[in-house]
Amino acid sequence: MNREKVIVRTGVIGILANAFLAGFKAVIGFVSGSIAITLDAVNNLSDALSSVITIISTKLANRRPDKKHPYGHGRIEYLSAMIIAVIVLYAGITSLVESIKKIITPETPDYTPVALIIIGVAVVVKIVLGLYVRATGEKVNSDSLVASGKDALLDSVISASTLLAAAIFLIWGVSLEAWLGAMISLVIIKAGIDMLREGVSSILGERVESEVSRQIRETVRSFPEVLGVYDLILHNYGPEYMLGSVHIEVDESLNARQLDKLERNIAEKVYAETGVAMTGIGVYARVTDSAFSEQVFADLRDIIKDNPAVLQLHGFTVDEEEKQIRFDLVMDYNEKNREAIFQNIVVKISEKYPTYKIYPVLDADITDF
């Protein structure tokens, strides 16, 4: 499956469908004097623009890496999703303003059977189009397509509300178009804000998905030499391009040649199974023949065992010659006193081994290991 071709094809379908609907609704809205139908036509144009932005951003995101952007241009897709969110937000605000104007100075709409039939068809088209675009976006991991699909589904709600308003007017002679338009506008504004928030979150960098992190961990752990997997960090440079690093725990007896071979094999297998390029694999050495080291580890475990804020202890090592104790603690992000708890643990182990220098690391809880 060529991801770029799929996105472009879906975008073109969106442009054609929305341009077709916008033309019909604009004519009907002008003839009937319906502000809701006219605004619906404007929304269709904004959807067509969203599809254009999606196509352009996909083309730009697939440009080859260059000297200035060695990791490619994939994050452009996140920017385009934010632009679409802004368009949705603008459409919602514009719709709300126009609806409020019509509430203040109401106009009597003139619905015709043809207009209502076309609006009904538009509802069906927008639902089908929205579901198709969103599903395609989820399939090819395109935030822009997912945003466009959500926008189309919101438009189908607007069109459906127009039909409802028309039915109420034709049956009871009460025009609720402006009020319904205002309520739907608020829904659109909220959706735009949510989409914008998601785009900003993607650019800032989000927590590694549990499924991805666990899959990488299982792949790394599949090597018999690996005794533990820790500190997985993923850098996202677009929906289809991730770089990663990880620490592995191995027996101290492995030599440099064995480690080199192991790291290469791990990187190749992780990339083949997950598509993540491992740019760095750090090593923790597990000491297995020191009774003193085992005692220190047991004491440290006793200190932290009753503290639920400590999620993981790893990277433990004792250098008896240099009088050094090293370890990493992963602390829960939800714990407000992370630093204080961490320092308290360090003080306790220092008191127990006063002649040793302690080198602790407060690790971030960034993966679901």
VENRAKA-V10655 format. One record per backbone hydrogen bond with DSSP energy under -0.5 kcal/mol. NH is the residue of the N-H (numbers start at 1). CO is the residue of the C=O. Records with the same first field share a line. If there is no record, write none. Layout:
BEGIN
NH=CO + CO
END
This chain:
BEGIN
3=1
6=2
7=3
8=4
9=5
10=6
11=7
12=8
13=9
14=10
15=11
16=12
17=13
18=14
19=15
20=16
21=17
22=18
23=19
24=20
25=21
26=22
27=23
28=24
29=25
30=26
31=27
32=28
33=29
34=29
35=33
38=34
39=35
40=36
41=37
42=38
43=39
44=40
45=41
46=42
47=43
48=44
49=45
50=46
51=47
52=48
53=49
54=50
55=51
56=52
57=53
58=54
59=55
60=56
61=57
62=58
63=60
66=69
72=69
73=61 + 63
74=237
76=73
77=74
78=75
79=75
80=76
81=77
82=78
83=79
84=80
85=81
86=82
87=83
88=84
89=85
90=86
91=87
92=88
93=89
94=90
95=91
96=92
97=93
98=94
99=95
100=96
101=97
102=98
103=99
104=100
105=101
109=107
110=32
111=109
116=112
117=113
118=114
119=115
120=116
121=117
122=118
123=119
124=120
125=121
126=122
127=123
128=124
129=125
130=126
131=127
132=128
133=129
134=130
135=131
136=132
137=133
138=134
139=135
140=136
141=137
142=137
143=141
146=142
147=143
148=144
149=145
150=146
151=147
152=148
153=149
154=150
155=151
156=152
157=153
158=154
159=155
160=156
161=157
162=158
163=159
164=160
165=161
166=162
167=163
168=164
169=165
170=166
171=167
172=168
173=168 + 169
174=168
175=173
176=174
180=176
181=177
182=178
183=179
184=180
185=181
186=182
187=183
188=184
189=185
190=186
191=187
192=188
193=189
194=190
195=191
196=192
197=193
198=194
199=195
200=196
201=197
202=198
203=199
204=200
205=201
208=366
213=209
214=210
215=211
216=212
217=213
218=214
219=215
220=216
221=217
222=218 + 219
223=220
224=222
226=223
227=225 + 249
228=249
230=247
233=245
235=243
236=234
237=235 + 241
241=238
242=275
243=235
244=277
245=233
246=280
247=230
248=282
249=228
250=248 + 284
252=286
254=251
259=255
260=256
261=257
262=258
263=259
264=260
265=261
266=262
267=263
268=264
269=265
270=266
271=267
272=268
273=269
274=270
275=270 + 271
276=270
277=242
278=276
279=244 + 277
280=244
282=246
284=248
286=250 + 284
287=285
288=286
291=289
294=290
295=291
296=292
297=293
298=294
299=295
300=296
301=297
302=298
303=299
304=300
305=301
307=304
308=306
310=307
311=309 + 330
312=330
314=328
317=326
319=324
320=318
323=319
324=319
325=357
326=317
327=359
328=314
329=361
330=312
331=329 + 363
332=309
335=332
336=334
338=335
341=337
342=338
343=339
344=340
345=341
346=342
347=343
348=344
349=345
350=346
351=347
352=348
353=349
354=351
356=353
357=323
359=325
361=327
363=329 + 361
366=364
369=367
END
